[in-house]
């Protein structure tokens, strides 16, 4: 499992937007009204983040930076020229579509009176009940095909922003450099002063190891932990924990006791009574 850790507030916001777009795309294609409620909540969250005055500008600047970086590779014999030109063209189209948006991303949705009334009530816990929003309740009772068409229309207003986000994060991930490192005693530190880092991706060799990161402009620190199989408490993943994978001696002995008392059993073929005797 891959874990991603942003090293700037800008990349952190882009990753949050990516998560919201993924949720919006997943639940808007389903048929139930409950799924469409989740998709609408994701749309409202995207509108809230897209309402920042500098988001569109930041994305345009990042697309320009990535384009300039790609253009500088045109004379590099180690780079596939056809693939490079296709990437540059796709990036330019994405930038053009985003730049031509009138107002903020999703401006049409922000001017949609009914959607904004649903948004205002949905922000209140339980505020989307039928007695609070009869019109929303009526919309939820419509045939799924009609609701899906509405969702497609509303989601389409955010596609230029989503496309710019995908290109930006996609190039950021593809142009990164990978290296294999050893986390001694479950921790790893790295100096960040040599170059500018925007995103760190961690792929633990052991899928049970869960990384946690803290960083500043000078240093990045990773700590790996695992969930205790007995109590699910986070515990250090490293030789310093002599009870690994358990968090304590108590959990280790309790688990051993369950094996000794035959509470744990491995599945197998049933033994006929005559053979058992």
Buried (B, 14 or more C-beta within 10 A) or exposed (E): EEBBBBBEEBBEBBBBBBEBBEBBBEBBBBEEBEBBBBBBBBBBBBBEBBEEEEBBEBBBEBBEEBBEEBEEBEEEEEEEEEEBEEBBEEBEEBBEBBEEBEEBBBBBBBEBEEBBEBBEBBEEEEEBEEEBBEEBBEBBEEEEEEBBEBBEEBBEBBEBBBBBBEBBBBBBEEEEEEEEEEBEEBBBEBEBEEEEBEBBEBEBEEEEBBBBBEBEEEEBEBBBBBBBBBEEEEBBBBEEBEBBBBBBEEBBEEBEEEEEEEEEEEEEEEEEEEEEE
